[in-house]
Amino acid sequence: MPSRILPECSAGSTSVLIRVQPGVVLKHPGDSINEDFVASIARHFVVEAQILEILGDHPRIVKYLGRQDKPELPSGLLFAEASHANLQEYLNDKNDEIPPTLRRKWCRQVVESIACIHSQGVIHSDLRPENILVHATTPTSLDIYLCDFGGSTCEKLGLDGGNLPDSGFFDPNSECVSTPATDLFSVASILYTILTGHWPYRAPGGRFESIEAMMDYTKLVDGFFGKQEFPDVSEIWVGAVILKCWMREYTSADDILQALELEMTDEISE
């Protein structure tokens, strides 16, 4: 039997995570009385499994352990458990303790993960800190994994999970269709969040306290982004790269990765 529901993400909008044994978690559909929502959740699980199978093993992608088909457990997908939950939770709890060197490593790893999935024809479509995991790969090294591909798209597999990023990670001037540019815009907000500890135009903190607070943030950030008014990044590392992502000046994740590497090389030479 499963040991317990994980406290950090026990009741997501589409799924529940249960630790079934040390280091292994089961992701299974959450309960819903809405039939259309149940069908959508089921589609997300089909999409996620197929996309994870095509991505295979990669150090920046959550480790997929296959489908769960034992009768004593709910059906779902099995994953290696991340030691430190997701990036949003880690920033909420530990932001003041994160050294700049670790933040910079995470920035590079995020872009590496996007370059990897794009090379396989996969668009994540829902990049946000909750969909990035933090894991101690060694006792002294915290690394990140990209996760949650249920809303992703992959044209060559004919898959479309139907998601788009949340406000703050989505360009309101773009069409409501998932393209590689969708992820590249989101990357800017992810890097900004890693380096500052909070979302664009949002104070540091945890979850929204109410639907009204979430709607207020949506209206605020979409208003600024819609006018191409972005947070001041002049004083943060790779601020120019972040701004260029928001301005849609990069054509690929590889271009962003090259820009980050150039920044790192320039710092070493100085």
Secondary structure, 3 states (H helix, E strand, C coil): CCCEECHHHCCCCCEEEEEEECCEEEEEECCCCCHHHHHHHHHHHHHHHHHHHHHCCCCCECCEEEEECCCCCCCEEEEECCCCCEHHHHHHHHHHHCCHHHHHHHHHHHHHHHHHHHHCCEECCCCCHHHEEEEEEECCEEEEEECCCCCCEEHHHCEECCCCCCCCCCCCCCCCCCCHHHHHHHHHHHHHHHHHCCCCCCCCCCCCCCHHHHHHHHHHHHHHHHCCCCCCCCCCCCHHHHHHHHCCCCCCHHHHHHHHHHHHHHHHHC
